[in-house]
Amino acid sequence: MSRYDLNVLLYRLKKDRAFRERFRSDPAAAVRAADLTDEEREAFVRWDPRRLNELGGSLHLVLSIPDLGAH
């Protein structure tokens, strides 16, 4: 698993508003270049906070990303 890359992407979603908007518009395209496993990529695309945390994503990051609660 690429726990580090998963958390880097979560951090970017939290801090980079433009990236977050691209993610909201097309999650698959936004995470395409990230070094993630298929399972991690799927959890992002479906925006499954529980699964992201199970895969090693920081719960703090998962819960603190603005504007993704309704995604």
Backbone as CSV, one residue per row, in Angstrom:
resi,resn,N_x,N_y,N_z,CA_x,CA_y,CA_z,C_x,C_y,C_z
1,MET,0.839,-1.189,0.000,0.000,0.000,0.000,0.876,1.242,0.000
2,SER,0.361,2.290,-0.549,1.096,3.543,-0.626,0.513,4.552,0.364
3,ARG,0.635,4.241,1.634,0.064,5.071,2.701,0.521,6.522,2.596
4,TYR,1.820,6.714,2.325,2.357,8.076,2.213,1.656,8.829,1.086
5,ASP,1.557,8.220,-0.093,0.936,8.878,-1.240,-0.537,9.156,-0.993
6,LEU,-1.203,8.247,-0.327,-2.605,8.431,0.012,-2.768,9.678,0.892
7,ASN,-1.907,9.823,1.893,-2.002,10.972,2.791,-1.562,12.266,2.123
8,VAL,-0.606,12.185,1.205,-0.212,13.380,0.443,-1.408,13.888,-0.355
9,LEU,-2.130,12.975,-0.971,-3.291,13.371,-1.757,-4.399,13.934,-0.859
10,LEU,-4.618,13.338,0.290,-5.599,13.877,1.233,-5.209,15.283,1.670
11,TYR,-3.930,15.480,1.958,-3.458,16.801,2.372,-3.666,17.818,1.247
12,ARG,-3.375,17.400,0.030,-3.567,18.300,-1.105,-5.041,18.658,-1.263
13,LEU,-5.919,17.685,-1.087,-7.352,17.972,-1.146,-7.762,18.968,-0.065
14,LYS,-7.144,18.865,1.084,-7.475,19.776,2.181,-6.977,21.188,1.902
15,LYS,-5.762,21.326,1.399,-5.122,22.633,1.299,-5.255,23.335,-0.053
16,ASP,-5.437,22.589,-1.136,-5.413,23.164,-2.479,-6.837,23.243,-3.030
17,ARG,-7.417,24.419,-2.913,-8.819,24.607,-3.297,-9.066,24.286,-4.777
18,ALA,-8.165,24.714,-5.652,-8.330,24.459,-7.086,-8.308,22.950,-7.366
19,PHE,-7.380,22.236,-6.719,-7.323,20.780,-6.893,-8.589,20.137,-6.354
20,ARG,-9.079,20.625,-5.218,-10.302,20.080,-4.623,-11.486,20.264,-5.578
21,GLU,-11.549,21.410,-6.241,-12.627,21.652,-7.197,-12.509,20.714,-8.403
22,ARG,-11.277,20.496,-8.881,-11.080,19.539,-9.982,-11.505,18.140,-9.546
23,PHE,-11.169,17.789,-8.310,-11.547,16.481,-7.767,-13.062,16.345,-7.704
24,ARG,-13.715,17.389,-7.264,-15.187,17.333,-7.177,-15.812,17.185,-8.555
25,SER,-15.207,17.805,-9.559,-15.739,17.736,-10.921,-15.490,16.385,-11.578
26,ASP,-14.281,15.845,-11.380,-13.910,14.585,-12.027,-12.880,13.864,-11.159
27,PRO,-13.338,13.129,-10.145,-12.410,12.489,-9.212,-11.419,11.544,-9.889
28,ALA,-11.868,10.791,-10.866,-10.974,9.830,-11.525,-9.820,10.544,-12.216
29,ALA,-10.110,11.637,-12.899,-9.058,12.394,-13.580,-8.122,13.044,-12.570
30,ALA,-8.668,13.532,-11.472,-7.855,14.223,-10.468,-6.837,13.298,-9.810
31,VAL,-7.178,12.042,-9.639,-6.267,11.113,-8.951,-5.491,10.211,-9.919
32,ARG,-5.716,10.391,-11.196,-5.096,9.507,-12.196,-3.576,9.441,-12.070
33,ALA,-2.921,10.567,-11.864,-1.452,10.605,-11.826,-0.879,10.200,-10.467
34,ALA,-1.725,10.075,-9.461,-1.242,9.732,-8.120,-0.756,8.280,-8.082
35,ASP,0.261,8.044,-7.288,0.823,6.698,-7.137,0.018,5.938,-6.084
36,LEU,-1.124,5.394,-6.524,-2.052,4.709,-5.627,-2.333,3.308,-6.148
37,THR,-2.751,2.444,-5.246,-3.231,1.134,-5.669,-4.619,1.313,-6.272
38,ASP,-5.092,0.315,-6.977,-6.443,0.376,-7.540,-7.483,0.549,-6.437
39,GLU,-7.264,-0.127,-5.326,-8.197,-0.043,-4.193,-8.230,1.372,-3.604
40,GLU,-7.068,1.987,-3.468,-6.997,3.359,-2.951,-7.656,4.325,-3.930
41,ARG,-7.352,4.148,-5.204,-7.934,5.019,-6.234,-9.465,4.920,-6.210
42,GLU,-9.978,3.707,-6.099,-11.428,3.514,-6.044,-12.042,4.201,-4.822
43,ALA,-11.379,4.123,-3.686,-11.888,4.776,-2.472,-11.941,6.297,-2.643
44,PHE,-10.962,6.853,-3.344,-11.001,8.294,-3.630,-12.133,8.613,-4.594
45,VAL,-12.211,7.884,-5.682,-13.213,8.173,-6.708,-14.621,8.076,-6.135
46,ARG,-14.871,7.084,-5.291,-16.189,6.945,-4.651,-16.337,7.869,-3.440
47,TRP,-15.253,8.499,-3.049,-15.132,9.275,-1.807,-15.731,8.495,-0.644
48,ASP,-14.957,7.503,-0.243,-15.335,6.606,0.842,-14.386,6.860,2.017
49,PRO,-14.719,7.843,2.892,-13.829,8.205,3.992,-13.461,7.029,4.888
50,ARG,-14.400,6.163,5.159,-14.120,5.008,6.024,-13.047,4.121,5.386
51,ARG,-13.209,3.843,4.102,-12.235,2.982,3.414,-10.878,3.665,3.302
52,LEU,-10.869,4.964,3.038,-9.606,5.695,2.979,-8.862,5.589,4.307
53,ASN,-9.589,5.689,5.400,-8.970,5.550,6.718,-8.468,4.127,6.929
54,GLU,-9.239,3.139,6.538,-8.815,1.741,6.673,-7.552,1.461,5.856
55,LEU,-7.403,2.156,4.743,-6.242,1.960,3.873,-5.016,2.738,4.341
56,GLY,-5.159,3.486,5.424,-4.015,4.194,5.992,-4.113,5.695,5.945
57,GLY,-5.218,6.208,5.443,-5.403,7.658,5.408,-5.617,8.203,6.808
58,SER,-5.002,9.318,7.083,-5.154,9.972,8.378,-6.619,10.363,8.583
59,LEU,-7.209,9.901,9.663,-8.598,10.235,9.956,-8.779,11.744,10.074
60,HIS,-7.817,12.408,10.676,-7.882,13.869,10.794,-7.978,14.513,9.412
61,LEU,-7.148,14.076,8.478,-7.196,14.641,7.133,-8.516,14.321,6.447
62,VAL,-8.934,13.080,6.526,-10.176,12.666,5.870,-11.341,13.525,6.342
63,LEU,-11.402,13.773,7.645,-12.533,14.514,8.206,-12.415,16.031,8.070
64,SER,-11.231,16.521,7.741,-11.039,17.975,7.723,-10.994,18.572,6.320
65,ILE,-11.288,17.793,5.308,-11.287,18.319,3.943,-12.607,19.043,3.707
66,PRO,-12.540,20.338,3.422,-13.773,21.102,3.233,-14.494,20.728,1.944
67,ASP,-15.787,20.868,1.955,-16.628,20.745,0.759,-16.711,19.351,0.155
68,LEU,-16.308,18.314,0.860,-16.422,16.975,0.270,-17.450,16.113,0.993
69,GLY,-18.090,16.648,2.004,-19.054,15.849,2.748,-20.195,15.334,1.886
70,ALA,-20.629,16.141,0.924,-21.749,15.737,0.075,-21.294,15.119,-1.231
71,HIS,-19.992,14.924,-1.376,-19.464,14.381,-2.644,-19.906,12.950,-2.835
